[in-house]
Amino acid sequence: MNETKYRLLGVSPGPVISVECAEQMARGALDTVSADASVSVTGVGGPGVEEGQPSGTVFISVSSKCAVRTMRYQFAGPPDEVIALTTLNALVQLKQMLLEA
């Protein structure tokens, strides 16, 4: 999965659970498909720690041609709840960015 991020989205090699990775993925998606807006997520669904980040750590980045905004979340619960909360918050952030445009 990391190789896909590096190759298709232009993510710099290194840790992928980070603000930088989330922003690079969002910008990479804009460039790759010529989209007007994008959303990316990266994080630790759990269980356990990855790249020094505890379970439930999530970075969500929303991007347009004019701006990029990235948020860090710390969700509690099992992996399926972390994924559900990540999805919900990603869509809320994308909607908010589109309404502000």
Backbone hydrogen bonds, N-H to C=O, Kabsch-Sander energy under -0.5 kcal/mol:
donor,donor_aa,acceptor,acceptor_aa,energy
5,K,1,M,-1.6
6,Y,2,N,-2.4
7,R,3,E,-3.0
8,L,4,T,-2.6
9,L,4,T,-0.9
9,L,5,K,-0.9
10,G,6,Y,-0.7
11,V,5,K,-2.0
18,S,16,V,-1.2
22,A,18,S,-2.1
23,E,19,V,-2.5
24,Q,20,E,-2.6
25,M,21,C,-2.6
26,A,22,A,-2.2
27,R,23,E,-2.5
28,G,24,Q,-2.5
29,A,25,M,-2.3
30,L,26,A,-1.7
31,D,27,R,-2.2
32,T,28,G,-2.9
33,V,29,A,-2.0
34,S,30,L,-0.9
35,A,30,L,-1.0
38,S,63,S,-2.4
40,S,61,S,-2.7
42,T,59,F,-1.8
44,V,57,T,-2.7
45,G,43,G,-0.6
50,E,53,Q,-2.2
53,Q,50,E,-3.0
56,G,44,V,-3.1
57,T,54,P,-1.8
58,V,73,Y,-2.4
59,F,42,T,-3.1
60,I,71,M,-2.5
61,S,40,S,-2.6
62,V,69,R,-2.8
63,S,38,S,-2.5
64,S,67,A,-3.2
65,K,36,D,-0.8
69,R,62,V,-2.8
71,M,60,I,-2.8
73,Y,58,V,-3.2
75,F,56,G,-2.8
81,E,78,P,-1.0
82,V,78,P,-2.1
83,I,79,P,-2.6
84,A,80,D,-1.9
85,L,81,E,-2.7
86,T,82,V,-2.3
87,T,83,I,-2.6
88,L,84,A,-2.5
89,N,85,L,-2.4
90,A,86,T,-2.5
91,L,87,T,-2.2
92,V,88,L,-2.2
93,Q,89,N,-2.5
94,L,90,A,-2.2
95,K,91,L,-2.6
96,Q,92,V,-2.5
97,M,93,Q,-2.2
98,L,94,L,-2.4
99,L,95,K,-2.3
100,E,96,Q,-1.6
101,A,97,M,-0.9
